[in-house]
Amino acid sequence: MPLSKKKINLLREFTEFICEECKKPEKEVGKLQPHRICRGYRGGEYCMRNIKMVCKKCHDLYHFSEF
């Protein structure tokens, strides 16, 4: 089940609003998004140990296997 907006906002605060991949602040790259490290089709869940908060650019790169 996807994360609630409240949990996403808490994760954004926890990362101090900095993308965990490119290390740029949210004010430069837009609102951070949760990315499942282990993808859903591989059994990855939306749990804290499987989430990385990233900007849209980094999130897109993950899904196009650029990382």
N, C-alpha and C positions, 0 to 999 in steps of 0.2 A: 504494500500500500504506500503511495507517495507520502511525502512529508507534509505536515500542515504548514500554513504560512507562519504560524507562531514559531514552530521548530526551525524553519528556514531562517527566520529573522534572528533567532538565538544563535544559530550557526554562523550567520554573517557577523554578529557581534563578537562571537568567540574568536573568529579569525581576524578581528579588528578591521573588518571591511577591506581586506587585502586578498587578492586572488592567490590561492595556494600554489598555483603553477607559475605564472609569470611575475608574481609579487607586486603587481600594480594595484593601486588603491581603486576602490569602487568609483570614486568621483571621476576617475580617468577612463574606466572601462565599462561602466554601467553596473547595474545590480548583479551581485554574485548569484550563481545558480548551483544547486546541488548536483554533483556527478557521482554516480555509483562506480566505485573502483572496479568491482567485479560486476559485470553487466547483468541485467535482469534475466536475459535468456540463459545465462550460465548459473543462475540461482542466486545472484546478488540481490540483497535486500536493501531497503532504505533504512539502515541502522547506522548509528554513529560511527562504528568502526569501518564502515564501507562507503562513507561519504567524504567527498573532497569538495570544498567550495571554490568554484572557478568562475571566471568571467565568460561571457558568451563566446568570444574568440577561442579561448582555450577549450571550452566545452565542445565547440564544433570540431576543433582539431582532434580531440579524443575520439569523437564519433566517426571521423574520417581516417582514424589510425595514423595520425601524424606524430603522436608521442610514442 
